[in-house]
Amino acid sequence: MTKTLHYVFDPLCGWCYGAAAAVAALGKVPEVELHLLPSGLFAGAGARLMDDGFAAYAWSNDQRIERLTGQRFSERYRSHVLSDRQQLFDSGPATLALSAVSLCTPERELDALEAIQHARYVNGEDITQADTLMAVLQALGLEQAAASLRRSDGELLAANRARIESAKALQSQLGARGVPSFILETNGQRQLLNSSAAYSNPQAFAEQLSAA
């Protein structure tokens, strides 16, 4: 029996980055089809300026995530991203880049998400810029997706909107709040999973889904 796991996330969500090991493990479970859905939580109206107070809050939260999950938040990220007052906290561009991958090479979207997260949290790169995102995609060999992002034509924009709307509708249906959200679908039945094990024991979380 094939099960679908809908993973609702935002590329600027630190807790989503913290769950990366669990998501990678889920992507290797043969009987579980992983379906990525960006929520647009920090895009559009959800974007904001990176001021001193928000940067301090983000770094404190990031350190908590690192202690819990082992995911690295580098000093370069702190000095080049959180300290940059010209850089918006806006996941719109990264979300659009992932939608480009989903259109062109959907089986590589998880690779692209991991690379975008690494570019921000480890390399300290500005993933709110299209040029940065195109370079990340090109480094993965995703030239077609990079070209699609460069064009940002009507097809891509429509697909991006549809993905965000699907994510929000699914969360609303299941009463999910925030990201990450893991929603398991089996034989048309959907259930919202407790994501706590995704941080403390990623492999156990994957095995739990396999046995569900």
Number of C-alpha atoms within 10 A of each C-alpha: 7 12 18 19 24 20 21 25 24 25 27 24 17 24 21 23 27 25 22 21 20 23 23 17 16 23 17 12 14 11 15 20 17 22 17 22 25 27 28 28 21 18 20 12 10 12 15 15 14 20 16 13 8 14 19 15 10 16 16 11 13 23 17 15 21 16 11 12 21 14 22 17 22 17 14 16 22 20 11 17 23 22 16 17 14 10 18 17 22 24 25 24 19 28 27 24 29 30 29 28 27 22 17 18 15 17 13 14 21 20 15 23 23 16 16 25 22 20 18 22 24 17 17 20 19 20 27 19 15 17 14 17 26 22 14 22 26 15 13 14 11 20 18 16 23 26 15 20 25 15 10 15 10 9 11 20 14 12 16 24 17 14 19 20 16 16 22 20 14 20 20 11 12 13 10 18 10 14 19 22 24 23 22 21 17 15 9 8 7 16 13 18 15 11 17 11 16 24 21 16 14 22 17 14 21 22 13 11 17 15 7 9
